[in-house]
Amino acid sequence: MKRKYRLRKRADFQRTRQKGKCWEHRLVVLCVLRNHLEYSRFGFAASRRIGKAAVRNRARRRMREIVRLNMAAIEPGWDVVFIARPALLEATYSELTDAICALLQRAGLWVKETRPLPAE
């Protein structure tokens, strides 16, 4: 995912979590806040209760790849933060894809009516 589409600053994450609207799933939490840009920015978080660094990095990589493959289907102009939950570690890639897409639909950010791209 290109750098301009990523949330990198702690303040951006905090603002999205505190002022934005959140939706929950057993695998992932989604928080969104309008950013008034022509594109959406995405952030991915996994706390220490998920596991050690390698496990947290894997969780973030999986979420990032799903979003990267489906960016064309996500409405522009939002800051979006995905927060991993411990159940994500046991979930398959397709379960995680379905969870992320379902949350985006609930948030009204899924602009395509098609299903997400299949896992390769």
PyMOL commands that place a pseudoatom at each C-alpha (Angstrom):
pseudoatom trace, name=CA, resn=MET, resi=1, chain=A, elem=C, hetatm=0, pos=[0.000, 0.000, 0.000]
pseudoatom trace, name=CA, resn=LYS, resi=2, chain=A, elem=C, hetatm=0, pos=[1.419, 3.383, -0.968]
pseudoatom trace, name=CA, resn=ARG, resi=3, chain=A, elem=C, hetatm=0, pos=[2.556, 5.695, 1.809]
pseudoatom trace, name=CA, resn=LYS, resi=4, chain=A, elem=C, hetatm=0, pos=[-0.043, 8.398, 1.125]
pseudoatom trace, name=CA, resn=TYR, resi=5, chain=A, elem=C, hetatm=0, pos=[-2.840, 5.894, 1.833]
pseudoatom trace, name=CA, resn=ARG, resi=6, chain=A, elem=C, hetatm=0, pos=[-1.485, 4.978, 5.280]
pseudoatom trace, name=CA, resn=LEU, resi=7, chain=A, elem=C, hetatm=0, pos=[-2.172, 6.566, 8.657]
pseudoatom trace, name=CA, resn=ARG, resi=8, chain=A, elem=C, hetatm=0, pos=[1.205, 6.809, 10.372]
pseudoatom trace, name=CA, resn=LYS, resi=9, chain=A, elem=C, hetatm=0, pos=[0.959, 9.356, 13.166]
pseudoatom trace, name=CA, resn=ARG, resi=10, chain=A, elem=C, hetatm=0, pos=[-0.254, 8.484, 16.631]
pseudoatom trace, name=CA, resn=ALA, resi=11, chain=A, elem=C, hetatm=0, pos=[-2.420, 11.624, 16.639]
pseudoatom trace, name=CA, resn=ASP, resi=12, chain=A, elem=C, hetatm=0, pos=[-4.253, 10.435, 13.499]
pseudoatom trace, name=CA, resn=PHE, resi=13, chain=A, elem=C, hetatm=0, pos=[-5.000, 7.067, 15.120]
pseudoatom trace, name=CA, resn=GLN, resi=14, chain=A, elem=C, hetatm=0, pos=[-6.188, 8.717, 18.338]
pseudoatom trace, name=CA, resn=ARG, resi=15, chain=A, elem=C, hetatm=0, pos=[-8.369, 11.264, 16.533]
pseudoatom trace, name=CA, resn=THR, resi=16, chain=A, elem=C, hetatm=0, pos=[-10.019, 8.527, 14.465]
pseudoatom trace, name=CA, resn=ARG, resi=17, chain=A, elem=C, hetatm=0, pos=[-10.643, 6.374, 17.553]
pseudoatom trace, name=CA, resn=GLN, resi=18, chain=A, elem=C, hetatm=0, pos=[-11.960, 9.214, 19.748]
pseudoatom trace, name=CA, resn=LYS, resi=19, chain=A, elem=C, hetatm=0, pos=[-13.974, 11.333, 17.306]
pseudoatom trace, name=CA, resn=GLY, resi=20, chain=A, elem=C, hetatm=0, pos=[-14.894, 8.696, 14.741]
pseudoatom trace, name=CA, resn=LYS, resi=21, chain=A, elem=C, hetatm=0, pos=[-17.586, 6.055, 14.697]
pseudoatom trace, name=CA, resn=CYS, resi=22, chain=A, elem=C, hetatm=0, pos=[-16.696, 2.431, 15.469]
pseudoatom trace, name=CA, resn=TRP, resi=23, chain=A, elem=C, hetatm=0, pos=[-18.134, -0.943, 14.493]
pseudoatom trace, name=CA, resn=GLU, resi=24, chain=A, elem=C, hetatm=0, pos=[-17.160, -4.256, 16.056]
pseudoatom trace, name=CA, resn=HIS, resi=25, chain=A, elem=C, hetatm=0, pos=[-16.750, -7.801, 14.809]
pseudoatom trace, name=CA, resn=ARG, resi=26, chain=A, elem=C, hetatm=0, pos=[-15.332, -10.736, 16.720]
pseudoatom trace, name=CA, resn=LEU, resi=27, chain=A, elem=C, hetatm=0, pos=[-12.144, -10.547, 14.599]
pseudoatom trace, name=CA, resn=VAL, resi=28, chain=A, elem=C, hetatm=0, pos=[-11.669, -6.816, 13.978]
pseudoatom trace, name=CA, resn=VAL, resi=29, chain=A, elem=C, hetatm=0, pos=[-12.831, -3.378, 15.149]
pseudoatom trace, name=CA, resn=LEU, resi=30, chain=A, elem=C, hetatm=0, pos=[-13.366, -0.683, 12.504]
pseudoatom trace, name=CA, resn=CYS, resi=31, chain=A, elem=C, hetatm=0, pos=[-13.197, 3.054, 13.297]
pseudoatom trace, name=CA, resn=VAL, resi=32, chain=A, elem=C, hetatm=0, pos=[-13.834, 5.715, 10.644]
pseudoatom trace, name=CA, resn=LEU, resi=33, chain=A, elem=C, hetatm=0, pos=[-13.672, 9.497, 10.500]
pseudoatom trace, name=CA, resn=ARG, resi=34, chain=A, elem=C, hetatm=0, pos=[-14.103, 11.775, 7.466]
pseudoatom trace, name=CA, resn=ASN, resi=35, chain=A, elem=C, hetatm=0, pos=[-10.769, 13.304, 6.392]
pseudoatom trace, name=CA, resn=HIS, resi=36, chain=A, elem=C, hetatm=0, pos=[-11.868, 15.758, 3.635]
pseudoatom trace, name=CA, resn=LEU, resi=37, chain=A, elem=C, hetatm=0, pos=[-9.209, 14.442, 1.242]
pseudoatom trace, name=CA, resn=GLU, resi=38, chain=A, elem=C, hetatm=0, pos=[-9.737, 12.942, -2.209]
pseudoatom trace, name=CA, resn=TYR, resi=39, chain=A, elem=C, hetatm=0, pos=[-8.579, 9.548, -0.960]
pseudoatom trace, name=CA, resn=SER, resi=40, chain=A, elem=C, hetatm=0, pos=[-8.978, 7.367, 2.103]
pseudoatom trace, name=CA, resn=ARG, resi=41, chain=A, elem=C, hetatm=0, pos=[-6.159, 6.630, 4.523]
pseudoatom trace, name=CA, resn=PHE, resi=42, chain=A, elem=C, hetatm=0, pos=[-5.869, 3.372, 6.429]
pseudoatom trace, name=CA, resn=GLY, resi=43, chain=A, elem=C, hetatm=0, pos=[-4.263, 2.424, 9.720]
pseudoatom trace, name=CA, resn=PHE, resi=44, chain=A, elem=C, hetatm=0, pos=[-3.798, -1.020, 11.230]
pseudoatom trace, name=CA, resn=ALA, resi=45, chain=A, elem=C, hetatm=0, pos=[-3.282, -1.743, 14.918]
pseudoatom trace, name=CA, resn=ALA, resi=46, chain=A, elem=C, hetatm=0, pos=[-2.672, -4.829, 17.019]
pseudoatom trace, name=CA, resn=SER, resi=47, chain=A, elem=C, hetatm=0, pos=[-2.135, -4.501, 20.764]
pseudoatom trace, name=CA, resn=ARG, resi=48, chain=A, elem=C, hetatm=0, pos=[0.231, -6.556, 22.888]
pseudoatom trace, name=CA, resn=ARG, resi=49, chain=A, elem=C, hetatm=0, pos=[-2.596, -8.766, 24.073]
pseudoatom trace, name=CA, resn=ILE, resi=50, chain=A, elem=C, hetatm=0, pos=[-2.647, -10.196, 20.535]
pseudoatom trace, name=CA, resn=GLY, resi=51, chain=A, elem=C, hetatm=0, pos=[0.827, -11.652, 21.044]
pseudoatom trace, name=CA, resn=LYS, resi=52, chain=A, elem=C, hetatm=0, pos=[4.487, -10.925, 20.569]
pseudoatom trace, name=CA, resn=ALA, resi=53, chain=A, elem=C, hetatm=0, pos=[5.840, -8.672, 17.818]
pseudoatom trace, name=CA, resn=ALA, resi=54, chain=A, elem=C, hetatm=0, pos=[5.934, -11.295, 15.057]
pseudoatom trace, name=CA, resn=VAL, resi=55, chain=A, elem=C, hetatm=0, pos=[2.311, -12.263, 15.707]
pseudoatom trace, name=CA, resn=ARG, resi=56, chain=A, elem=C, hetatm=0, pos=[1.149, -8.635, 15.792]
pseudoatom trace, name=CA, resn=ASN, resi=57, chain=A, elem=C, hetatm=0, pos=[3.016, -7.897, 12.557]
pseudoatom trace, name=CA, resn=ARG, resi=58, chain=A, elem=C, hetatm=0, pos=[1.380, -10.891, 10.845]
pseudoatom trace, name=CA, resn=ALA, resi=59, chain=A, elem=C, hetatm=0, pos=[-2.068, -9.706, 11.952]
pseudoatom trace, name=CA, resn=ARG, resi=60, chain=A, elem=C, hetatm=0, pos=[-1.431, -6.209, 10.568]
pseudoatom trace, name=CA, resn=ARG, resi=61, chain=A, elem=C, hetatm=0, pos=[-0.002, -7.585, 7.297]
pseudoatom trace, name=CA, resn=ARG, resi=62, chain=A, elem=C, hetatm=0, pos=[-3.080, -9.750, 6.729]
pseudoatom trace, name=CA, resn=MET, resi=63, chain=A, elem=C, hetatm=0, pos=[-5.457, -6.820, 7.296]
pseudoatom trace, name=CA, resn=ARG, resi=64, chain=A, elem=C, hetatm=0, pos=[-3.328, -4.503, 5.133]
pseudoatom trace, name=CA, resn=GLU, resi=65, chain=A, elem=C, hetatm=0, pos=[-3.294, -6.960, 2.216]
pseudoatom trace, name=CA, resn=ILE, resi=66, chain=A, elem=C, hetatm=0, pos=[-7.069, -7.421, 2.283]
pseudoatom trace, name=CA, resn=VAL, resi=67, chain=A, elem=C, hetatm=0, pos=[-7.593, -3.654, 2.212]
pseudoatom trace, name=CA, resn=ARG, resi=68, chain=A, elem=C, hetatm=0, pos=[-4.970, -3.175, -0.518]
pseudoatom trace, name=CA, resn=LEU, resi=69, chain=A, elem=C, hetatm=0, pos=[-6.702, -5.687, -2.780]
pseudoatom trace, name=CA, resn=ASN, resi=70, chain=A, elem=C, hetatm=0, pos=[-10.101, -4.072, -2.234]
pseudoatom trace, name=CA, resn=MET, resi=71, chain=A, elem=C, hetatm=0, pos=[-9.187, -0.351, -2.155]
pseudoatom trace, name=CA, resn=ALA, resi=72, chain=A, elem=C, hetatm=0, pos=[-11.127, 0.356, -5.355]
pseudoatom trace, name=CA, resn=ALA, resi=73, chain=A, elem=C, hetatm=0, pos=[-14.326, -0.762, -3.602]
pseudoatom trace, name=CA, resn=ILE, resi=74, chain=A, elem=C, hetatm=0, pos=[-13.851, 1.555, -0.601]
pseudoatom trace, name=CA, resn=GLU, resi=75, chain=A, elem=C, hetatm=0, pos=[-15.305, 5.059, -0.636]
pseudoatom trace, name=CA, resn=PRO, resi=76, chain=A, elem=C, hetatm=0, pos=[-12.651, 7.831, -0.707]
pseudoatom trace, name=CA, resn=GLY, resi=77, chain=A, elem=C, hetatm=0, pos=[-12.416, 10.637, 1.836]
pseudoatom trace, name=CA, resn=TRP, resi=78, chain=A, elem=C, hetatm=0, pos=[-12.152, 8.717, 5.122]
pseudoatom trace, name=CA, resn=ASP, resi=79, chain=A, elem=C, hetatm=0, pos=[-9.565, 7.865, 7.759]
pseudoatom trace, name=CA, resn=VAL, resi=80, chain=A, elem=C, hetatm=0, pos=[-10.060, 4.189, 8.551]
pseudoatom trace, name=CA, resn=VAL, resi=81, chain=A, elem=C, hetatm=0, pos=[-8.478, 2.283, 11.446]
pseudoatom trace, name=CA, resn=PHE, resi=82, chain=A, elem=C, hetatm=0, pos=[-8.640, -1.493, 11.792]
pseudoatom trace, name=CA, resn=ILE, resi=83, chain=A, elem=C, hetatm=0, pos=[-7.860, -2.935, 15.226]
pseudoatom trace, name=CA, resn=ALA, resi=84, chain=A, elem=C, hetatm=0, pos=[-7.078, -6.646, 15.486]
pseudoatom trace, name=CA, resn=ARG, resi=85, chain=A, elem=C, hetatm=0, pos=[-8.756, -8.798, 18.122]
pseudoatom trace, name=CA, resn=PRO, resi=86, chain=A, elem=C, hetatm=0, pos=[-7.249, -11.999, 19.550]
pseudoatom trace, name=CA, resn=ALA, resi=87, chain=A, elem=C, hetatm=0, pos=[-9.690, -14.234, 17.608]
pseudoatom trace, name=CA, resn=LEU, resi=88, chain=A, elem=C, hetatm=0, pos=[-8.077, -12.994, 14.378]
pseudoatom trace, name=CA, resn=LEU, resi=89, chain=A, elem=C, hetatm=0, pos=[-5.123, -15.336, 14.982]
pseudoatom trace, name=CA, resn=GLU, resi=90, chain=A, elem=C, hetatm=0, pos=[-7.248, -18.460, 14.534]
pseudoatom trace, name=CA, resn=ALA, resi=91, chain=A, elem=C, hetatm=0, pos=[-9.288, -17.098, 11.609]
pseudoatom trace, name=CA, resn=THR, resi=92, chain=A, elem=C, hetatm=0, pos=[-8.625, -18.089, 8.024]
pseudoatom trace, name=CA, resn=TYR, resi=93, chain=A, elem=C, hetatm=0, pos=[-7.803, -15.495, 5.389]
pseudoatom trace, name=CA, resn=SER, resi=94, chain=A, elem=C, hetatm=0, pos=[-11.265, -15.769, 3.845]
pseudoatom trace, name=CA, resn=GLU, resi=95, chain=A, elem=C, hetatm=0, pos=[-12.957, -15.331, 7.247]
pseudoatom trace, name=CA, resn=LEU, resi=96, chain=A, elem=C, hetatm=0, pos=[-10.905, -12.200, 7.843]
pseudoatom trace, name=CA, resn=THR, resi=97, chain=A, elem=C, hetatm=0, pos=[-11.760, -10.897, 4.357]
pseudoatom trace, name=CA, resn=ASP, resi=98, chain=A, elem=C, hetatm=0, pos=[-15.463, -11.451, 5.011]
pseudoatom trace, name=CA, resn=ALA, resi=99, chain=A, elem=C, hetatm=0, pos=[-15.204, -9.719, 8.409]
pseudoatom trace, name=CA, resn=ILE, resi=100, chain=A, elem=C, hetatm=0, pos=[-13.442, -6.638, 7.011]
pseudoatom trace, name=CA, resn=CYS, resi=101, chain=A, elem=C, hetatm=0, pos=[-15.840, -6.344, 4.072]
pseudoatom trace, name=CA, resn=ALA, resi=102, chain=A, elem=C, hetatm=0, pos=[-18.867, -6.772, 6.346]
pseudoatom trace, name=CA, resn=LEU, resi=103, chain=A, elem=C, hetatm=0, pos=[-17.613, -3.994, 8.626]
pseudoatom trace, name=CA, resn=LEU, resi=104, chain=A, elem=C, hetatm=0, pos=[-17.004, -1.692, 5.664]
pseudoatom trace, name=CA, resn=GLN, resi=105, chain=A, elem=C, hetatm=0, pos=[-20.534, -2.386, 4.424]
pseudoatom trace, name=CA, resn=ARG, resi=106, chain=A, elem=C, hetatm=0, pos=[-21.999, -1.646, 7.863]
pseudoatom trace, name=CA, resn=ALA, resi=107, chain=A, elem=C, hetatm=0, pos=[-20.062, 1.613, 7.927]
pseudoatom trace, name=CA, resn=GLY, resi=108, chain=A, elem=C, hetatm=0, pos=[-21.348, 2.541, 4.470]
pseudoatom trace, name=CA, resn=LEU, resi=109, chain=A, elem=C, hetatm=0, pos=[-17.868, 2.670, 2.945]
pseudoatom trace, name=CA, resn=TRP, resi=110, chain=A, elem=C, hetatm=0, pos=[-18.241, -0.294, 0.590]
pseudoatom trace, name=CA, resn=VAL, resi=111, chain=A, elem=C, hetatm=0, pos=[-19.220, 1.258, -2.753]
pseudoatom trace, name=CA, resn=LYS, resi=112, chain=A, elem=C, hetatm=0, pos=[-19.101, -1.868, -4.904]
pseudoatom trace, name=CA, resn=GLU, resi=113, chain=A, elem=C, hetatm=0, pos=[-21.874, -4.426, -4.753]
pseudoatom trace, name=CA, resn=THR, resi=114, chain=A, elem=C, hetatm=0, pos=[-19.464, -7.183, -5.725]
pseudoatom trace, name=CA, resn=ARG, resi=115, chain=A, elem=C, hetatm=0, pos=[-17.819, -9.578, -3.323]
pseudoatom trace, name=CA, resn=PRO, resi=116, chain=A, elem=C, hetatm=0, pos=[-14.201, -9.024, -2.328]
pseudoatom trace, name=CA, resn=LEU, resi=117, chain=A, elem=C, hetatm=0, pos=[-11.380, -10.305, -4.451]
pseudoatom trace, name=CA, resn=PRO, resi=118, chain=A, elem=C, hetatm=0, pos=[-10.550, -13.965, -3.716]
pseudoatom trace, name=CA, resn=ALA, resi=119, chain=A, elem=C, hetatm=0, pos=[-7.448, -14.894, -1.781]
pseudoatom trace, name=CA, resn=GLU, resi=120, chain=A, elem=C, hetatm=0, pos=[-4.597, -15.864, -4.075]
for i in range(1, 120): cmd.bond("trace and resi %d" % i, "trace and resi %d" % (i + 1))
show_as sticks, trace
zoom trace
